[in-house]
Amino acid sequence: MVRETIDRVGVVGAGTMGSGIAQVAAAHDHDVVMRDIREEFVESGFENIDDSLERLVSNETLPEDEAEGVRERIEGTTDLEDLANCDLVVEAALEEMDVKKDVFADLEDVCDDDILLATNTSTLSITSIASDLEHPERVIGLHFMNPVPIMEGVEVVVGEKTTDTATDLAHEFAEGLEKTTWEADDKPGFVTNRILMPWINEGIRAYDEGVATKEDIDVGMELGTNVPMGPLTLADHIGLDVCLHASETLHEELGDRYKPAYLLKRKVEAGDLGKKTGQGFYEYD
């Protein structure tokens, strides 16, 4: 069983996704504990939150006093035991199975048995992440989209042992953040990345094979299919290393239709990871 309501939220990982989840939860009146393994990572997470809140205030999307309230509701820590009093903990650590299994094993040691444990994984199996736990029934996928404060959707992924009660509570929590949820079975890539990664890779292949310029590929997809950005621009925003890792995971699970594009691998090897490094398929200031 899991708790009926969620008031206090824990987040493991203060990176882009973790800090975004912490911000959105705090913006909807949850007290939040954001934890990472080093103090500088926690501080970097707060810098991300402050930058995001400043943009919302400057755009007149959020009043300044409300932004201050959001910031005050988030506590930073490096101590995992500070998550013990949370009603829900969302893991947003590295997208590596061993890392996630270790995090969940540690969470099971410090958290009560009725605390809902969620992972923000975008490709990895919920069932596998929970497989060594005493209570895998309270583990679920809560896959937020990036950037979390702006994107409206959350993918709820149900593991083999996940209970209906845990699933219902996950939907209720995400919808309480004014997100729209959809549900996926625990299959590789779930809904979003199972469809998105081949689309991005085919856009990269089309560019590499000279079908069109990168600009024309992106414009063609934007105006021809009514998506907000084309595959090359989107890959830069996601991070080319993230796209490669997701594609490699899906390739391993599902075969050659998910084989990463050669040019994607070459870009990552060169360190051109997209917007976060200032250079990907496009250049950024």
C-alpha positions as CSV (number, residue, x, y, z in Angstrom):
1,M,0.0,0.0,0.0
2,V,1.0,3.6,-0.5
3,R,-0.1,6.8,1.2
4,E,-3.4,8.3,0.1
5,T,-2.0,11.9,-0.3
6,I,1.3,13.5,-1.2
7,D,2.4,16.6,0.7
8,R,6.1,16.4,1.0
9,V,8.1,15.5,-2.1
10,G,11.7,14.2,-2.3
11,V,13.8,14.5,-5.4
12,V,17.0,12.5,-5.9
13,G,19.3,14.4,-8.4
14,A,19.6,18.1,-8.7
15,G,20.4,18.2,-12.4
16,T,18.2,19.7,-15.2
17,M,15.4,17.2,-14.6
18,G,15.6,17.0,-10.8
19,S,15.7,20.7,-10.3
20,G,12.8,21.1,-12.7
21,I,10.7,18.6,-10.9
22,A,11.5,20.2,-7.6
23,Q,10.5,23.6,-8.9
24,V,7.2,22.5,-10.3
25,A,6.3,20.5,-7.1
26,A,7.1,23.6,-5.0
27,A,5.1,25.8,-7.3
28,H,2.1,23.7,-6.5
29,D,2.5,24.0,-2.7
30,H,4.5,20.9,-2.0
31,D,7.4,21.1,0.5
32,V,10.3,19.7,-1.4
33,V,13.7,18.1,-0.4
34,M,16.2,18.1,-3.3
35,R,19.1,15.8,-2.7
36,D,22.3,15.2,-4.6
37,I,25.6,13.5,-3.7
38,R,27.7,16.7,-3.5
39,E,27.0,20.1,-2.3
40,E,28.1,21.8,-5.5
41,F,25.5,19.7,-7.4
42,V,22.8,20.9,-5.1
43,E,23.9,24.5,-5.5
44,S,23.9,24.1,-9.3
45,G,20.3,22.8,-9.0
46,F,19.3,25.9,-7.1
47,E,20.9,28.0,-9.8
48,N,18.8,26.3,-12.4
49,I,15.7,26.9,-10.4
50,D,16.6,30.6,-9.7
51,D,17.2,31.2,-13.5
52,S,13.9,29.5,-14.4
53,L,12.0,31.5,-11.8
54,E,13.6,34.8,-12.9
55,R,12.5,34.1,-16.5
56,L,9.0,33.4,-15.4
57,V,8.9,36.7,-13.4
58,S,10.4,38.7,-16.3
59,N,7.9,37.3,-18.7
60,E,5.1,38.2,-16.2
61,T,4.1,34.6,-16.0
62,L,4.7,34.4,-12.3
63,P,4.4,37.2,-9.7
64,E,7.7,37.9,-7.8
65,D,6.2,37.1,-4.4
66,E,5.0,33.7,-5.6
67,A,8.5,32.9,-7.1
68,E,10.0,33.7,-3.7
69,G,7.5,31.3,-2.1
70,V,8.5,28.5,-4.5
71,R,12.2,29.0,-3.7
72,E,11.5,28.9,0.1
73,R,9.6,25.6,-0.1
74,I,12.7,23.8,-1.5
75,E,15.3,22.4,0.8
76,G,18.6,21.2,-0.4
77,T,20.6,18.3,1.1
78,T,23.3,15.7,0.5
79,D,21.9,13.4,3.1
80,L,19.6,10.7,1.7
81,E,18.0,10.3,5.1
82,D,16.4,13.7,4.8
83,L,14.0,12.1,2.3
84,A,12.6,9.7,5.0
85,N,9.7,12.0,5.9
86,C,8.6,12.5,2.3
87,D,5.3,11.0,0.9
88,L,6.8,10.6,-2.6
89,V,10.4,10.4,-3.8
90,V,11.2,10.9,-7.5
91,E,14.6,9.6,-8.6
92,A,16.2,11.7,-11.4
93,A,19.8,10.4,-11.3
94,L,22.0,9.2,-14.1
95,E,20.3,7.1,-16.8
96,E,22.2,4.0,-15.9
97,M,20.6,0.9,-14.5
98,D,23.2,0.2,-11.8
99,V,23.0,3.7,-10.5
100,K,19.2,3.6,-10.3
101,K,19.2,0.2,-8.6
102,D,21.6,1.5,-6.0
103,V,19.5,4.6,-5.4
104,F,16.3,2.6,-4.9
105,A,18.0,0.1,-2.6
106,D,19.2,3.1,-0.4
107,L,15.7,4.6,-0.6
108,E,14.1,1.4,0.6
109,D,16.4,1.5,3.6
110,V,15.5,5.0,4.7
111,C,11.9,5.4,3.6
112,D,8.8,3.9,5.2
113,D,7.1,1.0,3.3
114,D,4.1,3.2,2.2
115,I,6.1,5.9,0.5
116,L,5.6,6.0,-3.3
117,L,9.0,5.6,-5.1
118,A,9.1,6.9,-8.7
119,T,11.8,7.1,-11.3
120,N,12.1,9.7,-14.0
121,T,13.8,7.2,-16.4
122,S,13.1,7.8,-20.1
123,T,14.0,4.3,-21.4
124,L,15.0,1.9,-18.6
125,S,12.7,-0.9,-17.3
126,I,10.7,0.0,-14.1
127,T,10.5,-3.7,-13.4
128,S,14.3,-4.2,-13.5
129,I,14.9,-1.1,-11.4
130,A,12.6,-2.5,-8.7
131,S,13.6,-6.2,-9.1
132,D,15.8,-6.4,-6.0
133,L,13.5,-4.5,-3.7
134,E,11.4,-5.9,-0.9
135,H,8.5,-3.8,-2.0
136,P,8.6,-3.4,-5.8
137,E,4.8,-2.8,-5.8
138,R,5.3,0.8,-4.8
139,V,7.8,1.6,-7.6
140,I,6.5,3.4,-10.7
141,G,7.8,5.5,-13.6
142,L,7.1,9.3,-13.6
143,H,8.7,10.4,-16.8
144,F,8.6,14.2,-16.9
145,M,9.3,16.0,-20.2
146,N,12.1,18.5,-20.5
147,P,12.0,21.4,-19.6
148,V,9.8,20.3,-16.7
149,P,8.3,23.8,-15.8
150,I,7.1,24.3,-19.4
151,M,6.2,20.9,-20.9
152,E,2.7,19.9,-20.1
153,G,3.0,16.1,-20.1
154,V,4.1,13.3,-17.8
155,E,4.4,9.7,-18.8
156,V,3.2,7.2,-16.1
157,V,5.0,3.9,-16.6
158,V,3.6,0.8,-14.8
159,G,6.0,-1.9,-13.8
160,E,5.2,-5.6,-13.6
161,K,4.7,-5.4,-9.8
162,T,3.3,-1.9,-9.6
163,T,-0.1,-1.8,-7.9
164,D,-3.2,0.0,-9.1
165,T,-3.1,2.1,-6.0
166,A,0.4,3.3,-6.7
167,T,-0.5,4.0,-10.4
168,D,-3.6,6.0,-9.4
169,L,-1.6,8.1,-6.9
170,A,1.1,8.8,-9.5
171,H,-1.5,10.1,-11.9
172,E,-3.2,12.1,-9.2
173,F,0.1,13.7,-8.2
174,A,1.2,14.6,-11.7
175,E,-2.2,16.0,-12.6
176,G,-2.1,18.1,-9.4
177,L,1.0,19.7,-10.9
178,E,-1.3,20.8,-13.8
179,K,0.3,18.2,-16.1
180,T,-1.6,15.9,-18.5
181,T,-0.7,12.2,-18.0
182,W,-0.7,9.2,-20.2
183,E,0.1,5.7,-19.2
184,A,2.5,3.2,-20.7
185,D,3.4,-0.4,-20.0
186,D,6.9,-1.2,-19.1
187,K,8.2,-1.8,-22.6
188,P,11.5,-0.3,-23.9
189,G,11.2,3.5,-24.5
190,F,7.6,3.5,-23.4
191,V,5.5,5.8,-25.6
192,T,7.6,8.9,-26.1
193,N,11.1,7.7,-26.7
194,R,10.1,4.6,-28.5
195,I,8.6,6.8,-31.2
196,L,10.8,9.9,-30.8
197,M,14.3,8.4,-31.1
198,P,13.8,6.8,-34.5
199,W,12.3,10.1,-35.7
200,I,15.4,12.0,-34.5
201,N,17.8,9.5,-35.9
202,E,16.1,9.5,-39.3
203,G,16.3,13.3,-39.4
204,I,20.0,13.0,-38.7
205,R,20.5,10.4,-41.4
206,A,18.6,12.5,-43.9
207,Y,21.0,15.4,-43.2
208,D,24.1,13.2,-43.3
209,E,23.0,11.6,-46.6
210,G,22.4,15.0,-48.3
211,V,18.6,14.8,-48.6
212,A,18.4,18.5,-47.5
213,T,20.1,21.1,-45.4
214,K,19.6,20.8,-41.6
215,E,17.6,24.0,-41.8
216,D,15.3,22.6,-44.5
217,I,14.9,19.3,-42.7
218,D,13.8,21.1,-39.5
219,V,11.5,23.5,-41.4
220,G,10.0,20.7,-43.4
221,M,9.1,18.7,-40.3
222,E,7.8,21.8,-38.4
223,L,5.6,23.1,-41.2
224,G,4.8,19.7,-42.8
225,T,3.8,17.9,-39.6
226,N,3.0,20.7,-37.2
227,V,5.6,19.8,-34.6
228,P,7.1,22.7,-32.6
229,M,10.7,22.0,-33.7
230,G,12.4,19.7,-36.2
231,P,14.5,16.7,-35.3
232,L,17.9,18.3,-35.4
233,T,16.9,21.3,-33.3
234,L,15.2,19.0,-30.9
235,A,18.2,16.7,-30.6
236,D,20.3,19.8,-29.7
237,H,17.9,20.8,-27.0
238,I,17.6,17.3,-25.5
239,G,21.4,16.8,-25.7
240,L,23.0,14.6,-28.3
241,D,24.6,12.4,-25.7
242,V,21.2,11.8,-24.2
243,C,19.8,11.0,-27.6
244,L,22.6,8.6,-28.3
245,H,22.3,6.8,-24.9
246,A,18.5,6.4,-25.4
247,S,19.0,5.1,-28.9
248,E,21.7,2.6,-27.8
249,T,19.4,1.3,-25.1
250,L,16.5,0.9,-27.5
251,H,18.8,-0.7,-30.1
252,E,20.0,-3.3,-27.6
253,E,16.4,-4.1,-26.6
254,L,14.5,-3.8,-30.0
255,G,17.0,-4.3,-32.8
256,D,18.3,-2.5,-35.8
257,R,15.4,-0.2,-36.4
258,Y,16.7,1.8,-33.4
259,K,20.4,1.8,-34.5
260,P,21.9,5.2,-33.7
261,A,22.8,7.4,-36.7
262,Y,26.5,7.5,-37.5
263,L,26.6,11.3,-37.4
264,L,25.0,11.3,-34.0
265,K,27.8,9.1,-32.6
266,R,30.4,11.2,-34.3
267,K,29.0,14.4,-32.8
268,V,29.0,13.0,-29.4
269,E,32.6,11.7,-29.8
270,A,33.6,15.2,-30.8
271,G,32.0,16.6,-27.6
272,D,29.4,18.6,-29.6
273,L,26.4,17.7,-27.4
274,G,24.0,20.5,-28.5
275,K,22.7,23.5,-26.7
276,K,24.4,22.7,-23.4
277,T,27.9,22.8,-24.9
278,G,27.1,25.6,-27.3
279,Q,27.6,23.4,-30.4
280,G,25.6,20.6,-31.8
281,F,24.0,20.6,-35.2
282,Y,23.6,24.4,-34.6
283,E,25.7,26.9,-32.7
284,Y,24.4,28.5,-29.5
285,D,25.6,31.6,-27.6
